[in-house]
Structures are given as C-alpha cells and as structure tokens.
Amino acid sequence: MNHIFVIDDSISVRKALELSLKKEGMEVRSAASAEQALEQMDAAPTDLVIADVIMPGLSGFELCRQLKADDRYRNIPVLIISGNVDPETRQQAHQVGAEGVLKKPFRHEELMPAVNQALSDGAKAKAAEQVEVEPEEVVSAAPEAATTTRTEEPMVNPPATESRPQAHNGAFSAMLDRAAATHGVLSAVLVERDGTVLEQRGEPLPKNIGQFARFYMGTAEFLAGRLGESGAGQLELELGGKRLTMRGLGDKVLVTLRHM
C-alpha cells in the first residue's frame, strides 16, 4: 500500500485529495502547514508528498527544498498543487526538485496518472542508490538494453526539452558507450526521468526524445500498476525498419535506436 502525505491549509482540498486517493487503495494522512508536516514526517511511512504552493508560513516550494536537502527524505517524490500553473511555477518546482505541478481544481482522472508517475519515480530513485553502490553490475546490463521486449505505446507529440548536463555516475556513461557500440545500434541516449537528455552517442535523435521517453515509461508504469505488476522494465517500438528501445535504469532511461 502506498502512503501519501497531503499538505494544504484548505481542509476542503485535503478532504478531496483524501477521497480520491483512498478510492485507489492508498493510505492518506494530512497536515495544514509545511511546518506541521516537517514535524510529522517520521510519524508514519511516506511514499509521496502532495503540497500546496501557497500556505501560511513555509510555501510548498520551501517544504520541497527542505525535504530534498535531508538525506532521510530526499528520495520521497513531491507534487506541488497550485491554482495558477504557469512556466514560472513549473520552473520553480523543477528547481526545488518537485516531480511536477498539478492545477487546482483537478479531476480524479488527471490526479491519478500524476500520482502514479511520481510514486514510480520515487521507487526508481531509491533503486538508483543501489546502482550507485554497484556500478559494475549496472555496466554489465548494457547489452540487454537493445534486445529485450516488454510492450508498446501509441505515438504522441510531447514538447521538446533542452539537453543539458546533469550529475550522474560514470557507470551510466560506460553503459551508454557499450550500448552505442552494440552491432546495429544507430543512436544511444541517456535521459533523466523528467525528460532531460544527459548524454548522446551516435546519430542525433529528435530534441524531444527525452519527453517521449518520459511519457512512454510513465504510461507503462501506470498500466503495470493497474495490472498488479511491480513495474515496466523496458519498452520497444517498431518504427518502419528501425526499433526504438527504452530501458528504465533507476531514475534514468537508456534509449537506443537500431536497425531491425
């Protein structure tokens, strides 16, 4: 069972979220302020924090910043909720490490995909810590990245995201090199779960490849949860005479394009 911590100074918002989340079999607790939430963090397990952006005292952004700065809570995903969602709000959420922003009022069918994606990202972040400790095991998995099939998803047109460097373990770079050197592979890309492209090898792929990977892996994780499965390890798409493979690696995704 997933444990959700809702922080909002509005009791009606807290109750609405509690109703929607409990309907999906989740355990929910709540707090009326960020300060109260920080005091109660250790009172019960927490798999996801959902916090209002504007509250008396600390804001949802500041709450998220403090959680991410604490080693005990840094892998707990945070969703920000706000009545006004503009590029500046999204940018601030990204800067403090939040998984995303939900616009109030929200519908159940909008809420749950975001919640399930955030829960999946949190689980992957915890798994990534083990990857950091055992880099050799990560590198040895590279050849599999271009071969295993799990499922397919329909094509969409998500917004492009700008490629920029992020800190990551050298084992991932080594894995990327090995994947790119595999026979028949045209391109290999390492992507953060938020869609940020970290590194590329081989032929250039579309600028929005990171957002494609984020959408497909997030959708697969959501469907896996609905089917009672623990997660989606890998996806493959057949695109004419080429095959696009996306493999989840903790908080990252390895994308490869190869000839069929």
ZAPAKOL-204207 format. One record per residue (C-alpha): residue number from 1; z negated, x negated, y. Coordinates in steps of 0.05 Angstrom, whole numbers, padded with zeros to 5 digits, always signed. Each point is the difference from the previous one (the first is absolute). Example, Ala and Ser with C-alpha at 12.3 -4.5 7.8 and 13.67 -1.06 7.14 Angstrom:
   gumar       pz       px       py
       1   -00156   -00246   -00090
       2   +00013   -00027   +00069
END
This chain:
   gumar       pz       px       py
       1   +00000   +00000   +00000
       2   +00018   -00025   +00069
       3   -00054   -00002   +00054
       4   +00021   +00016   +00071
       5   -00042   -00011   +00063
       6   +00021   +00045   +00058
       7   -00024   -00019   +00070
       8   +00013   +00049   +00057
       9   -00044   +00029   +00054
      10   +00032   +00069   -00011
      11   -00034   +00038   -00056
      12   +00062   +00045   -00008
      13   +00044   -00061   -00013
      14   -00051   -00028   -00050
      15   -00003   +00066   -00037
      16   +00076   +00008   -00001
      17   +00009   -00070   -00029
      18   -00056   +00012   -00050
      19   +00033   +00064   -00024
      20   +00068   -00032   -00009
      21   -00026   -00063   -00034
      22   -00048   +00036   -00047
      23   +00058   +00045   -00021
      24   +00032   -00064   -00028
      25   -00063   -00018   -00039
      26   -00026   -00052   +00049
      27   -00072   -00013   +00019
      28   -00010   +00007   +00075
      29   -00057   -00019   +00047
      30   +00002   +00000   +00076
      31   -00031   -00027   +00063
      32   +00003   +00023   +00072
      33   +00007   -00069   +00032
      34   +00023   -00071   -00015
      35   -00070   -00026   +00009
      36   -00027   +00050   -00051
      37   +00056   -00019   -00048
      38   -00017   -00074   +00005
      39   -00072   +00015   -00016
      40   +00020   +00041   -00061
      41   +00055   -00043   -00029
      42   -00043   -00026   -00057
      43   -00031   +00068   -00016
      44   +00057   +00019   -00047
      45   +00066   -00028   -00027
      46   +00058   +00003   +00049
      47   +00074   -00006   -00020
      48   +00029   +00025   +00066
      49   -00025   +00010   +00071
      50   +00033   +00054   +00044
      51   -00023   -00008   +00073
      52   +00016   +00036   +00065
      53   +00028   -00045   +00053
      54   -00043   +00027   +00057
      55   -00075   +00012   -00011
      56   -00063   -00009   +00041
      57   -00021   -00072   -00006
      58   +00045   -00044   -00042
      59   +00072   +00022   -00008
      60   +00036   +00006   -00067
      61   +00038   -00064   +00018
      62   -00065   -00038   +00011
      63   -00030   +00028   -00064
      64   +00061   -00024   -00038
      65   -00003   -00069   +00033
      66   -00073   -00008   -00021
      67   +00013   +00022   -00071
      68   +00058   -00048   -00008
      69   -00043   -00057   +00028
      70   -00053   +00011   -00053
      71   +00014   -00031   -00069
      72   -00035   +00059   -00033
      73   +00047   +00051   +00028
      74   +00064   -00036   +00020
      75   +00040   +00027   -00060
      76   -00020   +00073   +00014
      77   +00061   +00033   +00031
      78   -00008   +00038   +00065
      79   +00042   +00058   +00025
      80   -00005   +00017   +00074
      81   +00007   +00073   +00022
      82   +00021   +00018   +00071
      83   +00026   +00059   +00040
      84   +00049   -00047   +00035
      85   +00042   -00046   -00044
      86   +00046   -00044   +00041
      87   +00026   -00071   -00010
      88   -00060   -00029   +00036
      89   -00048   +00036   -00046
      90   +00037   -00024   -00061
      91   +00001   -00071   +00027
      92   -00075   +00001   +00013
      93   -00012   +00027   -00070
      94   +00042   -00055   -00030
      95   -00036   -00054   +00041
      96   -00068   +00020   -00026
      97   +00024   +00004   -00072
      98   +00004   +00076   -00010
      99   +00046   +00026   -00054
     100   +00032   +00051   +00047
     101   -00010   +00057   +00049
     102   -00002   +00075   -00014
     103   +00014   +00050   +00055
     104   -00048   +00058   +00009
     105   +00005   +00055   -00019
     106   +00028   -00020   -00068
     107   +00023   +00041   -00060
     108   -00023   -00012   -00071
     109   +00069   -00021   -00022
     110   +00002   -00053   +00056
     111   -00071   -00024   -00012
     112   +00001   -00013   -00074
     113   +00060   -00048   -00005
     114   -00032   -00042   +00055
     115   -00068   +00001   -00035
     116   +00029   -00018   -00068
     117   +00042   -00056   +00031
     118   -00062   -00028   +00035
     119   -00041   +00004   -00065
     120   +00056   -00036   -00037
     121   +00003   -00054   +00054
     122   -00075   -00010   -00005
     123   +00003   -00009   -00075
     124   +00057   -00049   +00008
     125   -00039   -00040   +00052
     126   -00057   -00008   -00048
     127   +00048   -00022   -00054
     128   +00030   -00050   +00048
     129   -00067   -00036   +00004
     130   +00007   -00017   -00073
     131   +00071   -00024   +00013
     132   -00028   -00048   +00052
     133   -00048   -00029   -00051
     134   +00051   -00007   -00056
     135   +00065   -00023   +00034
     136   +00029   -00030   -00064
     137   -00002   +00067   -00035
     138   +00037   +00031   +00059
     139   +00055   -00052   -00001
     140   +00012   +00009   -00074
     141   +00015   +00074   +00010
     142   +00061   -00014   +00044
     143   +00056   +00004   -00053
     144   -00023   +00070   -00018
     145   +00010   +00022   +00072
     146   +00075   +00009   -00010
     147   +00000   +00032   -00069
     148   -00051   +00056   -00012
     149   +00017   +00073   +00014
     150   -00050   +00054   +00017
     151   +00033   +00057   +00040
     152   +00048   +00017   +00056
     153   -00006   +00036   +00067
     154   +00052   +00034   +00046
     155   +00029   -00039   +00059
     156   -00029   +00011   +00069
     157   +00010   -00031   +00069
     158   -00067   -00026   +00025
     159   -00006   -00036   +00067
     160   +00012   -00075   +00002
     161   -00058   -00048   +00006
     162   +00004   -00068   +00032
     163   -00010   -00060   -00046
     164   -00058   -00044   +00021
     165   -00043   -00053   -00036
     166   -00066   +00021   -00030
     167   -00054   -00042   -00035
     168   +00008   +00002   -00075
     169   -00015   -00043   -00060
     170   +00051   -00055   -00018
     171   +00003   +00029   -00070
     172   +00040   +00058   +00028
     173   +00050   -00048   +00032
     174   +00007   -00035   -00067
     175   +00012   +00066   -00034
     176   +00053   +00018   +00051
     177   +00035   -00067   -00012
     178   +00000   +00012   -00075
     179   +00026   +00071   +00007
     180   +00056   -00023   +00046
     181   +00019   -00054   -00050
     182   +00007   +00050   -00057
     183   +00071   +00006   -00026
     184   +00038   +00057   +00034
     185   -00051   +00011   +00057
     186   +00034   +00004   +00068
     187   -00061   +00011   +00044
     188   -00076   -00003   -00006
     189   -00048   +00027   +00053
     190   -00076   +00000   +00005
     191   -00027   +00061   +00036
     192   -00069   +00023   +00022
     193   -00021   +00070   -00022
     194   +00006   +00022   +00073
     195   +00075   -00017   -00001
     196   -00004   -00067   +00035
     197   +00050   -00051   -00027
     198   -00035   -00067   -00013
     199   +00053   -00045   -00031
     200   +00072   +00005   -00023
     201   +00044   -00040   -00046
     202   +00075   +00005   -00013
     203   +00046   +00051   +00031
     204   -00029   +00040   +00058
     205   -00021   +00072   -00016
     206   -00003   +00056   +00052
     207   -00054   -00008   +00054
     208   -00036   +00062   -00024
     209   -00006   -00023   -00072
     210   -00075   -00006   +00010
     211   -00006   +00074   +00019
     212   +00043   +00020   -00060
     213   -00047   -00039   -00046
     214   -00061   +00032   +00033
     215   +00028   +00070   -00008
     216   +00023   -00008   -00072
     217   -00064   -00034   -00025
     218   -00044   +00049   +00038
     219   +00037   +00059   -00029
     220   -00003   -00028   -00070
     221   -00075   -00013   +00006
     222   -00010   +00072   +00024
     223   +00040   +00029   -00058
     224   -00036   -00046   -00050
     225   -00066   +00028   +00025
     226   +00025   +00071   -00008
     227   +00020   -00017   -00072
     228   -00067   -00030   -00016
     229   +00026   -00071   -00002
     230   -00036   -00060   +00029
     231   +00059   -00022   +00044
     232   +00074   -00019   +00005
     233   +00013   -00073   -00015
     234   +00074   -00005   +00013
     235   +00061   +00041   +00021
     236   +00074   -00013   -00009
     237   +00059   +00032   +00036
     238   +00072   -00007   -00024
     239   +00044   -00007   +00061
     240   +00072   -00003   -00023
     241   +00008   -00067   -00035
     242   -00068   -00025   +00024
     243   -00072   +00012   -00018
     244   -00057   +00001   +00050
     245   -00068   -00014   -00030
     246   -00068   +00010   +00034
     247   -00062   -00028   -00034
     248   -00071   +00012   +00026
     249   -00042   -00062   +00007
     250   -00067   +00020   +00027
     251   +00009   +00013   +00075
     252   +00071   -00026   -00003
     253   +00067   +00020   -00030
     254   +00053   -00046   -00029
     255   +00070   +00027   +00012
     256   +00061   -00029   -00036
     257   +00074   +00018   +00001
     258   +00044   -00023   -00058
     259   +00066   +00014   -00033
     260   -00003   +00052   -00056
END
